[in-house]
Amino acid sequence: MYIRGATARDLHRLAEIIITSLKDDPAFDFMWPYRHEYPEDNFFFWQQTLQSWLYDKKITFLVIVLDTSDCGLESQIEIVPDTVVSYAIWARHGNSNTARQRWRAKNTFFNNIDALTTKMEVWSHGRKYRRRDADFARLLALDKMGKAIEEQFWKDMPERWVLELMVTHVDFRRRGAAAELLKWGLNEADREKAPCKVEASPMGKLLYAANGFHDLALFIVSAEGQKESLELWAMRRDPVLQELQDRTRT
């Protein structure tokens, strides 16, 4: 397996992975409780969201794909080289020259066209079609939580890396794919001396804690008038200085 950048050709596969592989994630159930009744909506709007991330200048969209050396993996499914099995979406926030220089990598003629047409498409579809798989009261509660985390912990710290999403195909879990994608972002953050931010559900919290993230606060999210709730942890990882990394290795 190896890491490469995501492309538009991957979008169908990326949407397939997220709607099938996060079915045991409490956060996914909380946000999209009607996805079993409206699977087409869940797939369609997730593909739209992923497409928006793909062309966002602040986003580094990475995938892990199979290669010929993975043919020996013990699996009941067929191994096809260049098949995406895991992906992560890292966002670089900030106003520094370091942040702006990274964004310039996607400031190309074709990416700008794709970003503009995608924004228009998302805008149009959002007005023509109402998502039937979502609970909008819960999404509003999550949005309020996100703003509270920003205000409480990050208001005075604009420079950071944010892990927006990480997901692995169910047949390829516990093979190191997610750890490699996580490590990529942590290494970039260390190199730039920037902290990392993530909002973790119970499903991902242990992995993040094992890689240097610490808890800032536990949030219990619920919509007004509903009994259902979701636990989410605001987590942060501070950059590890190169000198400390070298000392740890020796």
PyMOL commands that set and color helices and strands:
alter all, ss='L'
color gray80, all
select helices_A, chain A and resi 8-21+26-31+39-55+68-72+97-104+109-128+136-154+170-172+177-192+202-210+242-249
alter helices_A, ss='H'
color red, helices_A
select strands_A, chain A and resi 2-5+59-65+84-93+160-168+196-200+214-221+230-237
alter strands_A, ss='S'
color yellow, strands_A
deselect
rebuild
show_as cartoon
